[in-house]
Structures are given as structure tokens and as C-alpha cells.
């Protein structure tokens, strides 16, 4: 059996559903999303869901700003709560990174990000449980916060379906269909085919093995990332008021959970653990729990009876420069959106819009987000996408 579509999106995670949503908003509704499981059933549900525009790469900051506007207007756009909580976002640095912080904040403001520098007294009011003595400066985004990637993917999917897109769950893609050097569709694992003018590959950690048989070497590593949930021993209402805190001194980030817990993530990415996305340990190791206890105990002495509640793990699809590929592929008719390196949630709406732009126009419609920044060929060209304002000791913090 076979069917046809204008566009096939491979992958029904957050980015694939965002692409289908954005295509529909631009009038392209003959779209099939082929998802091997159910919508959001891959790494989407493992996202820590941080919403911040704090990037030294201006195009990423602009993408996050686009995403923020969508999150803020979710009720009007989707008619549903997607789990966005606008608690604010604070980032703190030591002396060595003050200049980089200030230059980065200025660059972010130039692309429309609402951000400013605030002092110790203001952060102490926001985070009364923290020891702030090691910090020299702070950035503050009052519109930042956190969200729920799974709920957001569901909202994108429902909106795309309402516009006419077909979301095929339980439909793993076995390979691409080719006519010479042009991609003409996909072959599903059950042997059926979907012919299409464009195929969008949004398969995250599974992208490299999908494209390798066609001579496309995606420079993506699969890296396991661990998350620990903490009962801070304080009133849940007080927890809910806390902003997201990115600590670039001890390299950690924390945010409140809706139920009153604190989510902890490690920002020290100098040493990473490669993983098999289909077979990895879905909890924190004892060593990581020890790191959590040490970092949280040192930074947040105001938590009176903090205790580990639970943990889980997910996998990042990491490129050499820790930034995504959103680009036409080396075969005609192919668009790749992968390698999000942990940034995917906050920029997902802009990813969808850029994919739609590439499918329809061949270039970005937003001058703040040049498609050349995210081109697949930049790795071969030796032109990695990196911040002009790097943080000492926190190189992966963009």
C-alpha cells in the first residue's frame, strides 16, 4: 500500500510536531507525521523544560524569544494549557565571566530578549535559600520559566491534525525512498510507502543510523543526561514562586516542579557519557546522586531537610558545537532538524517555523535567524556555530 503527501515528517516528537504545526500555519496541510511509537514518546518526555533566552549565539537567543512568545500565548494558539510556568530565570557567574555575561546580555537585548543585570539583593529576594557569595554578577529574565515538553508536543500535534495533517502513530520508518539523488518519500517498517515532495527528518538521537545508509554522516553523539528530583523540605507554595536558577559557578541548574519538588540538572558537560538510546540506565547513578547532594547542599543551605525523591535519565543528540542542524540535507527533497544538544524545548516553535520556511521558501523568513547558522555543511566547512562570549568553565552553556 502507498499514500502520498506534500511533506512527510519522520518523528513525532516535539520538533517533528512543531514542524507539522508550523507548516499548517503557512497553509501546507497535506502533511504526514510518521512516529514509531506515540507522539512525544521518545526523548521529548525526558526534557527538563527550561525556558530561557540566555544564549551567546544571537540566532539561538532569537529562536528562544520566538518560542517564549508561543508559550506565553499557548491558550490562544492551542486552546490548552501546555504546562508553561512563568517563574522567571536567573543566571549567576563568577568574576571570570562577568564581562562575557554583560556582552551576552547586550547581544540578547539586540534581538528582542527581555533581559537585564540584577544585583545580589534582588537575587537573594528571589532565592532566599541560596548561598550567593561566590557570584559576581547575575542576569535576569522575568519572562523565563519552565514548561512541559510532552504537553507541548501534544498541543502541536493536535493543532496540526485539526488543520488537516495526518499523524501516524505506531508507524516506524525503515528508510528513505530515492530517485537518483532525490528523496521522494519514506518506506515504513510494514512495507508500505509514503511518497512526498519533501521529507523532514526530526528523529533526534535516532538520526545518525537512519541517514547513514544514504551516505549522510550526521555528526551526532548520543549522550546520557541525568536528572534528580529533590524534596527541599519547604512549603510547596514557596517552591512554586522560585525562578529557574542557572548556577555557572558550581555548574548546576534547578527549577521548581509543579508538585513542590526541585528539579536538579548538572551543567558540567566537560565529561559526558555516550549511550544507546534504546538501552540505557533510566535513573541517576550513585555517583551522580553524590554530585547532586554536594552541589545542592553547598549552594542551597536554606533547604532545611532536603532529600532525594527520585531520578530519571534521557539522552541528548549532541553535535560537535552543541548546536542543532536545521537545514536542507545533501540529498534534494530532504530537510534535517536534529542535533539539538539539550536546547530543543525552548526553541521548538522557532525550529518548526524555520523548517516550514526551508520547505516552502528555501530560506529563513526571520532575519535574526539566518538559515546559514544551522546548515549541515558547517561541520565539513570547519565553521562551527559558537558564542563570541564563552563562559570560562562552562563551554557548553550557550
Secondary structure, 3 states (H helix, E strand, C coil): CEEEEEEEEECCCHHHHHHHHHHHHCCCCCEEEECCCCCCCCHHHHCCCEECCCCCCHHHHHHHHHHHHHHHCHHHHHCCCCCCECCCEEEEECHHHHHHHHHHHHHHHHCCCCCEEECHHHHHHHCCCCCCCCCCEEEEECCCEECCHHHHHHHHHHHHHHHCCEEECCCCEEEEEEECCEEEEEEECCCCEEEEEEEEECCHHHHHHHHHCCCCCCCCEEEEEEEEEEECCCCHHHHHCCCEEEECCCCEEEEECCCCCEEEEECCCCCCEECECCECCCCCCHHHHHHHHHHHHHHCCCCCCCEEEEEEEEEEEECCCCCCEEEECCCECEEEEECCCCCHHHHHHHHHHHHHHHHHCCCCCCCCCCHHHHCCCHHHHCCCCCCCCCCCCCCCCC
